[in-house]
Amino acid sequence: MSSGNEVAGTGRQAEEVFRLCGSEKTLIGQGLRAEVARGAIDSLAERVRGFFSDRQGGPRLVMGSLPFDRSRADYLFQPEAVAMGSRSEAGKAATLPDAVHCTIRPVPAPSAYRDAVAACLEMIAASAGDAEPLTKVVLSRSLELASSHAFDAGNLIRALGRDPSVTVFSTLLPAEADAPHPLLVGATPELLVSRKGAEVVSYPLAGSARRYGDPGADRRSAAVLEGSEKDRREHQAVVDAVFDALSPYCSELTAPDGTTLRPTASMWHLGTRIVGRLKDTETPVAELAGALHPTPAVCGLPRERAAGVIGQLEGYDRGFYAGAVGWADEKGDGEWYVSIRSARLAGRHATLYAGAGIVAGSDPAGETDETSAKFVALLSALGIDEHGRPLREHAA
Ligand SMILES: C=C(O[C@@H]1C=C(C(=O)O)C=C[C@H]1O)C(=O)O
């Protein structure tokens, strides 16, 4: 099997092909040097290892994204060059694009999403007596944007970077037919897994509430989330799944701070930072990502059954949304973030995605509102509301 393709004559030598901008550092990939042989997640670690053993030149790391569906092909590449930037630059230069002429089509319509949540709740209830009942399904919906101008990824990245609590990312997606490569751009609060030497970290989130400009309303929203039995249950299912997936690889695995509130600029979340030490430091980050993805934070429980319900009820293809975006180096270190709060940009078209975890006790209208709240980060960085109208602060 070939370990990948040399990318010749694409004119992408100096172009930014990847950016991952966390609180401490920004990793930038410039130019597309070679693509890693594409395949499903089960062979990811082997393909990454093969890539480095077959090729000598270029930076000793690959970057890119994994799709939501474990059986579909990922897209990883080696850049021509790697640069490190700083977060403050990103925030300072923020300018908002002119997105005044933008139409938005919700897919599915919010009413159809509510119906899907109701259907999902019936499936959860009906499975209660099964040997492995369906306990959680994350259902998402999308917004299809058509703008009068091509979407400017650089502007969007800078605007998203104003929220210091998220990791802003941008990565090239595989090219389709004769069209240029689309991009996946987003601002995720959720770490799937990182590995640095023997230390492994995962920071799952589940359980969400909208934030408000009014401090009293904002505090009340957080307090309701912290006190919600439904959200605690939804969160614990994800934490248990992360422990189950990582424990075979780790000699120690703990959640030192327990479950805490994790705010972004627009959302409150319940989060649990999980830290482990590898038994065998030869275990690469790609293998850990393969063991974890997709966690019940973006899929559900049991995993296969929930993925089947998602395919049946969502009615569209998630592609690289709710997958992972990140990098892996030759030593096996790397960082992979859950690719939520994201948009696929292709010229004048963008598709935004947001999902919510459905468990017994979920309310269809409440979950629909939660997805609307999750669109706010991307929409406000684009300067528009959910109907495509310019936000008041940016309107002429
Ligand atoms: C699926 C998304 O978010 C996930 C779902 C959450 C929830 O259901 O509470 C919280 C954080 C994320 O793990 C999304 O933002 O699209």
The ligand as a Gaussian input file, in Angstrom:
#p B3LYP/6-31G(d) Opt

LIG

0 1
 C      -22.657000      18.368000      19.169000
 C      -22.255000      19.558000      19.624000
 O      -21.814000      19.771000      20.892000
 C      -21.637000      18.685000      21.789000
 C      -22.844000      18.405000      22.546000
 C      -23.058000      18.940000      23.801000
 C      -24.380000      18.738000      24.503000
 O      -25.229000      18.015000      23.978000
 O      -24.582000      19.299000      25.588000
 C      -22.054000      19.703000      24.424000
 C      -20.852000      19.843000      23.862000
 C      -20.468000      19.058000      22.681000
 O      -19.864000      17.880000      23.085000
 C      -22.222000      20.753000      18.752000
 O      -21.819000      21.828000      19.218000
 O      -22.579000      20.641000      17.568000

